[in-house]
Amino acid sequence: MKESIGKVPGLAVIVVGERKDSQTYVRNKIIACEEVGILSVITELPDDCTENEVINALSSYNADPSLHGILHLDVGKFLDVLSLEKDVDGFHPINIGNLAMRGREPLSGVEIMGKKAVVIGRSNIVGLPASLLLQRHHATVSVVHAFTKYPERITGEADIVITAAGVPNLVRGNWIKPGAVVIDVGTNPVEDPSCELGYRLTGDVCYEEAVRVASAITPVPGGVGPMTIAMLLSNTLDAAKRAYNFA
């Protein structure tokens, strides 16, 4: 794109507060943008910032023609401000509706049709869209949440487990059906003085136990995280192509 029309995609990030998992995600995103030639700009706001400060940052990025994607890690409160065309995370109600109605083609190579699937967590970011996609591909889906009774029993019947609960090592090896496929979306900072940053990231699944039972499992870190960043950059490129009418 840069060689053809002299333009590059642009991605803006708004970070509120100092959550360790968010810091890791943003740091890795900046590195990835630099590697592929995407313009990256960041607004960092304190925990005690006002909603107007966030809205002003969003509005500024909405109006900037050099930016084609906006990432805000707590965007739920501000969806009516975020430009639909720049919603590269897909959180806008219209994009969620399109996902529910149209779906997306799975890239995993894992058979989904007719399988039992459990999604642990029901957030708008992971749980809801994951359950919608699994249903679109004809899985029988159960959603486990904080008020679910006997979650280990329900999870233990699943051929596919996707977890995004935000609880370190919630899912133990005895929760997993032998041969199940496990996708761990949890990114939980755990204090560890031996690490450079003073903490390490761990998933919702006790990896050391589950890896002995599952047929396939994503590690944390290094599993879903890099794929999330790759899709974010791909969506930003697509948004830039639409903005510049670049085929």
C-alpha positions, -999 to +999 in steps of 0.1 A: +000+000+000+028+024+009+046+018-024+014+021-045-004+051-030+020+064-004-003+056+025-001+032+055-028+019+079-031+036+112-041+021+146-049+042+177-050+028+212-066+043+243-054+029+276-069+038+309-051+028+341-022+004+345-036-031+343-007-054+338-024-076+313-034-046+292+002-033+293+015-065+280-011-066+252-004-030+242+034-035+243+031-065+220+008-046+197+033-017+193+060-042+184+038-059+159+028-026+142+064-016+139+072-050+123+046-047+096+047-010+089+014+001+105+013+036+121+006+032+159-004+060+183-013+057+219-032+078+244-026+068+280-050+081+307-050+076+345-074+055+364-092+086+377-097+102+343-131+115+335-154+100+308-151+132+289-114+127+286-120+093+271-147+106+248-124+135+236-097+110+227-121+088+209-136+117+190-101+130+180-092+096+166-126+092+149-119+125+130-082+116+121-081+103+085-047+088+090-061+064+116-083+034+105-087+014+137-093+024+173-087+000+202-100+009+236-097-018+262-129-007+280-149+004+250-182-009+262-191+024+279-183+044+248-197+023+218-220+052+208-189+074+203-166+049+185-168+051+148-183+020+133-157+021+104-128+021+129-142-006+152-114-031+143-121-051+175-157-058+164-174-046+196-199-023+180-235-037+183-238-037+145-206-057+141-217-082+169-250-085+151-233-092+118-211-118+135-242-135+149-260-136+116-232-142+092-205-159+113-169-164+102-151-193+088-131-212+114-093-215+108-085-241+134-090-273+114-109-287+144-142-303+137-170-283+152-203-296+137-222-318+161-196-314+189-203-303+225-187-270+233-184-251+266-175-214+268-164-204+303-172-167+307-199-146+290-182-112+283-190-092+252-153-094+243-149-132+242-177-153+257-206-140+237-189-139+203-173-173+208-206-189+217-223-173+187-196-185+163-197-221+177-235-221+173-232-209+137-210-239+130-236-263+146-219-271+179-241-277+210-230-249+232-232-244+270-220-212+287-205-215+322-204-184+343-201-173+380-235-186+389-233-220+371-236-250+395-211-278+390-191-261+363-165-289+363-192-315+354-205-294+325-170-287+312-160-323+316-185-333+289-172-309+263-153-318+231-143-281+228-135-258+258-130-220+254-123-202+286-121-164+293-130-161+329-100-142+342-093-166+370-058-181+371-058-219+369-095-221+373-098-251+350-080-281+363-069-312+345-098-332+359-123-308+343-111-318+308-126-346+288-098-368+274-091-357+239-108-324+242-096-292+224-089-264+249-085-227+239-074-206+269-081-169+264-074-160+300-045-135+305-039-132+342-009-114+358+005-133+388+032-118+409+066-134+404+097-115+416+119-137+395+105-122+363+118-090+348+085-071+352+078-086+386+049-107+373+042-135+348+011-142+328-009-173+333-042-186+317-075-198+331-064-233+326-038-252+346-017-260+316+006-285+333-024-307+342-046-301+311-019-307+286-018-344+297-055-348+289-064-325+260-056-334+224-047-298+217-044-267+240-032-231+236-005-219+260-005-186+279+014-166+269+020-174+232-013-189+222-044-167+217-026-135+223-005-134+191-035-145+171-055-116+186-029-091+176-026-106+141-063-103+135-064-068+149-037-057+124-055-075+096-087-057+104-069-024+105-054-031+071-089-040+057-103-007+072-075+013+056-081-004+022-118+006+024-109+042+034-085+046+005-105+025-020-074+004-024-080-031-037 
